[in-house]
């Protein structure tokens, strides 16, 4: 892992809505890019930094609340025509008419949840006492409460184990199923109490954060969306373009790492093949061999930067 020496650039583009992570690393990577697709607008921090660096930016988000905040913040850039904002999921880039046939010199995905979403209890991402269990990035689909109340035990186990790295996923799933029969899950306390019943009295905020994150990933089908999005976005890069992905969860980071590695490999024949028969050509190269991490200074300013892993891949010329 590479710790990026960050200045106070992140603070310069932070708002009460969200503090962007690894801004300097993003700007360094994109220094020669003229056009950038920010697939995760959020509070607009990375978009604002890219615009300030003279880039032409197109930003996507499926959360109408995030778009409203960012549109107000970046109103001058919208008027000047240096910024376009499109409401959509980055995984649906190929089905959005406004993005048809467009290519970009760099594409950025920040897979984290904004500080505002985490801190605003009404959005249902928080495990504060009495907070609703919602967690949807937009109003469509099941809420977290509905998912907990209807998902079968196998799906619960998979989410807690795969997205939450929980060794006692089977027990937690069983407890959820038992409790929802007696009383449906409605607020954060219901899920926190199920976690405590599983992990014991020593369980605390780090456990809650990990398993609430697993719940959020399941509700929004985030890994499936990311799997679909990676090749679709890769194909929107200009020759020599850069693909930057910032992940905060081991499952997301592993998926990105493997995709970037596979795209950088010439031969795709089975490992035991006696000789190459595919005549494969690598689609690009790893721009960074290891993930870029926030340094101690940035983490002190923004503790949520601690888990960020930035990987960068470059499309072949």
N, C-alpha and C positions, 0 to 999 in steps of 0.2 A: 504494500500500500504506500502511496505517496501523499505526504501531508503538504497541502498547498499553503504557502505563506500568504495569508490574506491580510490586506490592509483594512482600513475602515470603509472600503468601498461598499460593502454590504449595508452598513449603517446609512450611507448616503442615499440608498434606494429603499430603505425600510420605512414602513408606515405602521400605524397601529393595527392595520389589517393583517400584515404579514411582513416578515423579514426574510428576504431571499438569501439563499445559501450559495457559497463558493462563487460569488459574482466575479471576482478577479480571475479565477480559473476559466470561467466561461468566456470572459472578454478576451483573455489571452488566446484561447483556442480559436475564437471567431474573428481575430484581428483582420484577416484578409477577406472575410465574407461580406458581400454587399447586401444579400438578401437572407433573412433568417426566418424560419418558422418556429415560433414558440408554441408548442403543442399544449402547454399547461399554463395559461395566463395567470390564474390565481389572483393575487393582489397586484400583479403588474410589475413586480420588482425587477425580474430579469428582463422583461420587455422594456422597462424604462431605462435600464442600464444599456441595453443594446441600442436603443434609440439615441441615447446621449453619446454613444460611440459612433454615430452616423450611419447606422444600419437601417435598411428598409425592412420592417417587421410585419409579419402576419401572425396574429395570436389567436389561439383557439381555447375555448373552455365550454363545458356543458352546464356550468353552474350560472344561472342568470344573475344571482346576487353578486358573484365575483365579477361578472362582465359589467354590471352597473357601476360598481366601485371603480374598476379599472378605467372604464370609459370616461368617468368624471375626472379621474386623476390625469389621464392622458388625452384630454379633449383637444389640446393644441396640436398634438401629433395626428390625431384623427382628421382635424380640419386641414392640416398641411398635406395630408395624403401619404405620410411616411409610415402610417400604421393602419392596418386593417384588423378588425376583430370579427371573428366568426363564432357563433354559438354552435358547437358540435363536440362530440367526443373525438379525441385524436385518432382513435381506432377506426373511425368512419371516414377518414380523409378521402377515400376513393369514391364515396357516394355523395359528396357535397359539391353541388354545381359551382359554387364560388371558388372552389379550389381545383377545378378541372384543368388538367394539363399544365399545372404550375410546378416549377422546380425551384429548389432553394440551395444556396451555398452552404447553409448550416441548418440543422434541425435540433431543437432542444426539447427534452422532456424532463420535467421535475416531478417525480412520482409522489412527492410528499403531499400531505394535507396542509392547507394554509393555517397559520396561527389563529386567524379569525374563526375558521370552521371548528378548530379544537376548543377555542375559548368561549364561543357563543353556544350556551347551553341549548338554545332553541333549535340548533341544527342537529342535535342528537349524536354528536361525536364524542362528547365528554362523559367521564365516569363520575362527575360530581353528583352529590346526593340529589335525587329527584329529577335529574336531567332525562328528557325523553330518549327512547331508543329509536333513532331514525337512521342517520348515517348515509342517506342517499345523497349523491352528488347533484341530482336533480329530482324533480317531483315524481318521476316515473318509477315503476318497479316496486318491489316490496321494501318496507322499512326493516330496520334491524329487528324490531320487536316481532313483526310478522314472520320474518325468516326464522327466528328462534322458536316461534310457536308452531311452525309448519314443516320445517326441514326434517327429513328422516334422520335417524341416528347415524347412519353411515356418512351422510353429508356433514353432520355436525363434527364427527370424528375427524374427517378429512380436513375441514377448515381449521379446527383447533390444532391439529398436528402439523399440517403443511404450512398454514399461514401464521400460526402462533408458536410454532416450535415447542408445543406442549407435550411432554412425555406422558402425562396422565389424561390425554385427550379422550380416551374411551370412558373413563370415569366421569369426566366433566360432561360429555355428551349424555351419558346415562342420567346424571343429575338434572340436566336441563329438561330431558324428556319427562322425568318423574315430576318435576316441579310445575311444568306447564300444564299438566293434567289437573293439578290442584288449583293453580292460579296462573293465568297467562302472563308472560313477560310484557311489561309496559314501560318501566323506567330503568335507569342505569343501576339502581340499587338491586333490582331483581337479578341482573347478571353478575354484579359484584358479589352478591351473597352466594350465588352458585359457584363462583370461582373460589370463594373462601371455604365453602363446604368441601370443595375438591382438594385444594392445596393446603388447607389448614390455617391456623391463626397467624402464622408467620407471613402469609401472603400479603402483598402490599402494592403500592402504586406501580412499580415496574411490572408486576404480573398483570395488573389490570390494564395497563397501557398496551402490553404485548397482546393480550387476548381481545381487547376492544379493537386493536388494529386488525387482528385476524377476522373479527366479525365484519369490520368495514370492507375488507378485501373481498369477503364472501358476498356481502350484500350488493356490491357494485361490480362483481365478477371481474375484478381488476386484472388478475393474471391472464385470464382468457382474452381480455381486451388487449393487453400488452403483447401477448403472443401473436395476435392478429395484426397489431399495429406495426410491429418492428419491421417486417419485410415491406409492408405497404409504404411506410415512411422512408425506408432505405431507398426505395425506387424513385422517390421524389427528390433525391439529392442530385445536384449537378456533378459532372465528373470532377473528382478531387474534393467533393463536399464532405463536411464533417457531421457526424451523428453523435450528439451528446446526450447521455441518459443518466439522470441522478436518481438513485434508488435508496430506499431507507429500510427495506425489509430483505432478509436473506433470500427469500424465494424470488423476489423481483430481481435482485442483483444477480443471482445465479442464472436466471433466464437471459438477462442481458449479456452477461459474460459469455455464456455458451453460444448465443447467437452471433456475437461479434467474433468469437473464435472460429466458428464454422464458416462465416463469410470470408475469413482471412486465410482459409485453407485451400490449396490447389486441388488436392486429390480428395474425393468423397467416396472412394471405394471402401468396402468393409475392411476393418483392421487386419484381418487374416488373409486378404487377397494376396496372391504371390507376386503380382505386378499390377500397375495402374492400368485400368481399362476405361476410365471415365474421361480422360483427357481434360480434366477440370481446370478451370482458371479461377484464381481467387477473385472475389468481387471487390476486395479492398484490403486494407491493412489496419492493424491495431495502432491507433494514434498514440495511445498510452498503454504500456504493457500491464500496468496495475491500476487499480482504482485510485482516484485522487480523493483525499480526505480533507476535512477542515482541520486547521491547525488549532493549537490550544487557545490562541487569542480570539479566534472567531467563536469557538465553543464557549468561551467565557462570556462573550457578548450575546450569543444565541445558543443556549444549550441544545436546542432541537437540531443543530447542525452536526451533533456528535455522530449520528448514525448515517449521515449522508455518504454515499459512494458514487463518485462521478466517473463514468467510463466513456471513452471517446473512440470512435471508429471512423476511418476515412475511406470514402469510395475511391475506386481506382480511377485514374485519369482517362 
